[in-house]
Amino acid sequence: MAFVILDPCQSEKSGECVSVCPVDCIEEGPDQFYIDPDICIDCGACKAVCPVDAIEEEYDITEEQEVFLEKAEAFFANK
């Protein structure tokens, strides 16, 4: 499982999550930050520091929020 950054990040993009990630799997994209689901170790450090509560575990996201997991997968597939 991985963590997913959701829509509150699109209006904030504060970036505290990047510096606390022990495996450097979070990168800034054009509209928000993204977590690489292939690298994320599911530690939760990013979720704990997010000031806008934009980060959820993959298995906790709703069907409507799955688009954010797909966006992250597409962002890192193009790297």
ROSE-4610 file (N, C-alpha, C; in Angstrom, 1 decimal, always signed):
// ROSE-4610
residu = [M/M/M/A/A/A/F/F/F/V/V/V/I/I/I/L/L/L/D/D/D/P/P/P/C/C/C/Q/Q/Q/S/S/S/E/E/E/K/K/K/S/S/S/G/G/G/E/E/E/C/C/C/V/V/V/S/S/S/V/V/V/C/C/C/P/P/P/V/V/V/D/D/D/C/C/C/I/I/I/E/E/E/E/E/E/G/G/G/P/P/P/D/D/D/Q/Q/Q/F/F/F/Y/Y/Y/I/I/I/D/D/D/P/P/P/D/D/D/I/I/I/C/C/C/I/I/I/D/D/D/C/C/C/G/G/G/A/A/A/C/C/C/K/K/K/A/A/A/V/V/V/C/C/C/P/P/P/V/V/V/D/D/D/A/A/A/I/I/I/E/E/E/E/E/E/E/E/E/Y/Y/Y/D/D/D/I/I/I/T/T/T/E/E/E/E/E/E/Q/Q/Q/E/E/E/V/V/V/F/F/F/L/L/L/E/E/E/K/K/K/A/A/A/E/E/E/A/A/A/F/F/F/F/F/F/A/A/A/N/N/N/K/K/K]
num = [1/1/1/2/2/2/3/3/3/4/4/4/5/5/5/6/6/6/7/7/7/8/8/8/9/9/9/10/10/10/11/11/11/12/12/12/13/13/13/14/14/14/15/15/15/16/16/16/17/17/17/18/18/18/19/19/19/20/20/20/21/21/21/22/22/22/23/23/23/24/24/24/25/25/25/26/26/26/27/27/27/28/28/28/29/29/29/30/30/30/31/31/31/32/32/32/33/33/33/34/34/34/35/35/35/36/36/36/37/37/37/38/38/38/39/39/39/40/40/40/41/41/41/42/42/42/43/43/43/44/44/44/45/45/45/46/46/46/47/47/47/48/48/48/49/49/49/50/50/50/51/51/51/52/52/52/53/53/53/54/54/54/55/55/55/56/56/56/57/57/57/58/58/58/59/59/59/60/60/60/61/61/61/62/62/62/63/63/63/64/64/64/65/65/65/66/66/66/67/67/67/68/68/68/69/69/69/70/70/70/71/71/71/72/72/72/73/73/73/74/74/74/75/75/75/76/76/76/77/77/77/78/78/78/79/79/79]
x = [+0.8/+0.0/+0.9/+0.3/+1.0/+0.1/+0.6/-0.1/-0.4/-1.5/-1.9/-2.2/-1.7/-2.0/-3.2/-4.2/-5.5/-5.6/-6.8/-7.1/-6.8/-6.8/-6.4/-5.0/-4.2/-2.8/-2.8/-3.8/-3.8/-3.9/-4.6/-4.7/-3.6/-2.9/-1.9/-0.5/-0.1/+1.2/+2.3/+2.1/+3.1/+4.4/+4.4/+5.6/+6.3/+5.7/+6.3/+6.6/+5.7/+5.8/+7.1/+7.6/+8.8/+10.0/+10.2/+11.4/+11.4/+10.2/+10.1/+10.1/+9.9/+9.9/+11.2/+11.3/+12.6/+13.1/+12.2/+12.7/+12.6/+12.4/+12.4/+11.4/+10.2/+9.3/+8.2/+8.4/+7.4/+8.1/+7.4/+7.9/+6.8/+7.3/+6.3/+6.0/+4.7/+4.2/+3.7/+3.1/+2.7/+1.5/+0.7/-0.5/-0.6/+0.3/+0.3/+1.5/+1.7/+2.8/+2.3/+3.2/+2.8/+3.7/+3.1/+3.8/+4.0/+5.2/+5.4/+5.0/+3.9/+3.3/+4.2/+5.2/+6.1/+7.3/+7.5/+8.6/+8.1/+6.9/+6.3/+6.4/+6.9/+7.0/+5.9/+4.9/+3.7/+4.0/+5.0/+5.4/+4.5/+3.8/+2.9/+3.5/+4.8/+5.5/+4.9/+4.6/+4.0/+2.7/+1.8/+0.5/+0.5/+1.5/+1.6/+1.9/+2.6/+3.0/+2.2/+1.3/+0.5/-0.4/-0.2/-1.0/-2.5/-2.8/-4.1/-4.8/-4.2/-4.8/-5.1/-4.2/-4.4/-3.9/-3.3/-2.7/-3.5/-3.8/-4.5/-3.9/-4.1/-3.6/-4.5/-3.8/-4.5/-5.8/-5.8/-7.0/-8.1/-7.8/-8.8/-9.5/-9.0/-9.5/-10.9/-11.7/-13.0/-12.8/-13.9/-13.9/-13.6/-14.2/-14.0/-12.6/-11.9/-10.5/-9.5/-9.9/-8.9/-8.2/-8.8/-8.2/-6.9/-6.7/-5.4/-4.3/-4.7/-3.7/-3.3/-4.3/-4.0/-3.1/-3.4/-2.5/-1.1/-0.9/+0.4/+1.1/+0.4/+1.0/+1.4/+0.6/+0.9/+2.1/+2.1/+3.3/+4.6/+4.7/+5.9/+6.2/+5.2/+5.4/+6.1/+5.9/+6.5/+7.9/+8.5/+9.8/+10.9]
y = [-1.2/+0.0/+1.3/+2.3/+3.6/+4.7/+5.8/+7.0/+7.8/+8.5/+9.3/+10.7/+11.7/+13.1/+13.5/+14.1/+14.4/+15.9/+16.3/+17.6/+18.8/+18.7/+19.9/+20.4/+19.5/+19.9/+20.9/+20.8/+21.6/+23.1/+23.4/+24.8/+25.3/+24.3/+24.7/+24.5/+23.3/+22.9/+23.4/+23.1/+23.6/+22.8/+21.5/+20.8/+20.2/+20.3/+19.7/+18.3/+17.6/+16.2/+15.7/+16.5/+16.2/+16.0/+16.9/+16.8/+15.7/+15.2/+14.1/+12.7/+12.6/+11.3/+10.6/+9.4/+8.7/+8.1/+7.9/+7.3/+8.2/+9.5/+10.5/+10.1/+9.7/+9.3/+10.4/+11.6/+12.7/+13.8/+14.1/+15.1/+16.1/+17.3/+18.4/+18.3/+18.3/+18.3/+19.7/+19.8/+21.1/+21.7/+20.7/+21.2/+20.8/+19.8/+19.4/+18.5/+18.0/+17.1/+15.7/+14.7/+13.4/+12.4/+11.3/+10.2/+9.1/+8.6/+7.5/+6.2/+5.6/+4.4/+3.2/+3.2/+2.1/+2.2/+3.4/+3.6/+3.8/+4.3/+4.6/+3.3/+3.5/+2.4/+2.4/+3.3/+3.4/+3.7/+4.6/+4.9/+5.9/+6.8/+7.8/+9.1/+9.3/+10.5/+11.7/+11.5/+12.6/+13.0/+12.1/+12.4/+13.1/+12.8/+13.4/+14.9/+15.3/+16.8/+17.6/+17.0/+17.7/+18.7/+20.0/+21.0/+21.1/+20.5/+20.6/+19.2/+18.3/+16.9/+16.4/+16.5/+16.1/+14.7/+14.0/+12.7/+11.5/+10.5/+9.4/+8.1/+7.0/+5.7/+5.3/+4.6/+4.2/+3.4/+2.5/+1.7/+2.5/+3.8/+4.6/+5.6/+5.7/+6.7/+6.2/+7.2/+6.9/+6.6/+6.1/+5.8/+7.1/+8.2/+9.5/+10.0/+9.6/+10.1/+9.2/+8.1/+7.2/+7.9/+9.0/+9.7/+10.3/+10.6/+11.1/+10.0/+8.8/+7.7/+7.5/+7.6/+7.4/+8.6/+9.8/+10.9/+10.7/+10.2/+9.9/+8.9/+7.8/+6.7/+7.3/+8.1/+8.7/+9.6/+10.4/+11.4/+10.6/+9.6/+8.8/+7.9/+7.5/+6.7/+7.5/+8.8/+9.6/+10.1/+9.6/+10.0/+9.1]
z = [+0.0/+0.0/+0.0/-0.4/-0.5/+0.0/+0.3/+0.6/-0.6/-0.6/-1.8/-1.4/-2.2/-1.9/-2.7/-2.0/-2.5/-2.9/-3.2/-3.8/-2.8/-1.5/-0.7/-1.0/-1.5/-1.9/-3.1/-3.9/-5.1/-4.8/-3.7/-3.3/-2.3/-1.7/-0.7/-1.2/-1.6/-2.0/-1.0/+0.3/+1.3/+1.3/+1.1/+0.9/+2.1/+3.3/+4.5/+4.3/+3.5/+3.3/+2.7/+1.8/+1.1/+2.0/+2.9/+3.8/+4.8/+5.1/+6.2/+5.6/+4.3/+3.7/+3.7/+4.4/+4.5/+3.2/+2.2/+1.0/-0.2/+0.0/-1.0/-2.2/-1.8/-2.9/-3.2/-2.7/-2.9/-3.8/-4.9/-5.8/-6.1/-6.4/-6.8/-8.3/-8.5/-9.9/-10.3/-11.4/-11.9/-11.0/-10.5/-9.8/-8.3/-7.9/-6.5/-6.3/-5.1/-4.8/-5.1/-5.5/-5.7/-5.0/-4.5/-3.9/-4.9/-5.1/-6.0/-5.3/-5.8/-5.1/-5.1/-6.0/-6.1/-5.1/-4.6/-3.6/-2.2/-2.0/-0.7/+0.2/+1.4/+2.3/+3.4/+3.2/+4.0/+5.5/+5.7/+7.1/+7.7/+6.9/+7.5/+7.9/+7.7/+8.2/+7.4/+6.2/+5.4/+5.9/+6.1/+6.6/+7.9/+8.8/+10.1/+10.0/+9.0/+8.9/+7.9/+7.2/+6.2/+6.9/+6.6/+7.3/+6.8/+5.6/+5.1/+5.0/+5.7/+5.7/+4.3/+3.4/+2.0/+1.8/+2.8/+2.5/+3.2/+2.4/+3.0/+2.5/+3.2/+2.8/+1.6/+0.7/-0.6/-0.3/+0.7/+0.9/+1.6/+2.1/+2.7/+1.8/+0.5/-0.4/-0.9/-1.3/-1.9/-3.4/-3.9/-5.4/-6.2/-5.7/-6.4/-6.2/-5.2/-5.0/-5.7/-6.2/-6.9/-8.1/-8.6/-9.7/-9.2/-7.9/-7.4/-7.4/-7.1/-7.2/-8.7/-9.6/-11.0/-11.5/-11.0/-11.4/-11.0/-9.7/-9.2/-10.0/-10.3/-11.2/-12.5/-13.1/-14.4/-14.3/-13.3/-13.1/-13.0/-12.3/-12.1/-13.3/-14.1/-15.2/-16.3/-16.3/-17.3/-16.9/-15.9/-15.4/-16.0]
